Amino acid sequence: MGKRGPAPKPQQMLDLLGTSRKDRRRAEVAMIGEKITDIAQATSLCDFDRLTARGQRIFIRQATFLIGLKVLQTNDLDALVLYAESYDMALKCMANINKQAWFKPKCDEGGQQVGWIDNPYLKQFDKLCKTINSIGTQYGFTPASRIRLSADVKEETHGVMDIATDVIEI
């Protein structure tokens, strides 16, 4: 089935006609960022100073991993900073949970225990873990996504025949 309506006009034509509006512009294809080749370049291009010392170590460790795979690009740095910050905050939450009790007894007016109150850090820790897992799977920080990421890198570096001969040799 064909598309309905007139064919869309290119953005340059809309600009010339004066009918281009920012709220009506079609999304352009996202430009692929520049490849990051070393950790100094990665730390200088992002909001690295905002991280704590532990967050900076997490960022450097994960950025080094991605640089080694040759997949880290400039447009990935903000998400990587968010990952490091969330990971650091999750570790802080876990430390606070371990200092305090995981649950506190809930008592009525007579002093009788009627239930339990969750430690507020547990809820925050759960949210941070979801953020960490969602960002981590995109960058290959989990075992399943690492296999997918390494397969994507291998497809880029070898042709189909090279992969087929590697499988036959095994």
Helices and strands as residue ranges (DSSP letters): H 11-17, G 22-24, H 39-44, G 48-50, H 53-68, G 74-76, H 77-99, E 103-107, E 113-118, H 120-139, H 143-157, H 160-169
